[in-house]
Amino acid sequence: MLWKWFLYITNNESKSRHEQHFDVAFFIINTLAGLFGIYMFIIHEEPQWIPILIIEYTWALDNMRHNRP
């Protein structure tokens, strides 16, 4: 069950699917992570890595979903 979900989320199934709700979800997640990163920068007066890692991870997942024939 977990393996099928992993194949689905990375778009590595035998038939490629592109679903728009992933684009919307990644945009919302990245916007919130960016705002949270700005807030953490203001509070701690130095950059924090967690928001950047969230943005990088969702960007990588989005690229895996789009770059499939």
C-alpha positions in Angstrom: 0.0 0.0 0.0 2.8 2.4 0.9 4.7 1.5 -2.3 1.7 2.3 -4.5 1.3 5.7 -2.8 5.0 6.4 -3.2 4.7 5.6 -7.0 1.6 7.8 -7.2 3.1 10.8 -5.4 6.3 10.7 -7.5 4.3 10.1 -10.7 6.2 6.9 -11.5 3.2 4.8 -12.3 3.0 3.0 -15.7 0.6 5.7 -17.0 1.7 9.3 -16.3 -0.9 11.6 -14.6 -0.7 15.3 -14.1 -3.1 16.7 -11.6 -3.6 20.4 -11.0 -4.4 20.1 -7.3 -0.7 19.3 -6.7 0.3 22.6 -8.3 -2.2 24.5 -6.0 -1.1 22.6 -2.9 2.6 23.1 -3.6 2.0 26.8 -4.2 0.1 27.2 -0.9 2.7 25.2 1.1 5.6 27.2 -0.4 3.8 30.5 0.3 3.2 29.5 3.9 6.8 28.3 4.3 8.1 31.5 2.8 6.0 33.6 5.2 7.0 31.4 8.1 10.7 31.8 7.0 10.3 35.6 7.0 8.7 35.5 10.5 11.5 33.2 11.9 14.1 35.6 10.4 12.5 38.6 12.1 12.3 36.7 15.5 15.8 35.1 15.5 17.6 37.7 13.3 19.2 35.0 11.3 18.0 32.7 8.5 16.3 29.4 9.5 16.7 26.3 7.3 13.4 24.5 7.9 11.3 26.8 5.6 14.0 26.5 2.9 14.0 22.7 3.1 10.2 22.6 2.8 10.3 24.7 -0.3 13.2 22.7 -1.8 11.4 19.4 -1.1 8.1 20.4 -2.6 9.9 21.9 -5.6 11.7 18.6 -6.1 8.4 16.6 -5.9 6.8 19.0 -8.3 9.7 18.6 -10.8 9.4 14.8 -10.5 5.7 15.1 -11.3 6.2 17.4 -14.3 9.3 15.9 -15.9 7.7 12.5 -16.8 6.9 11.5 -20.4 
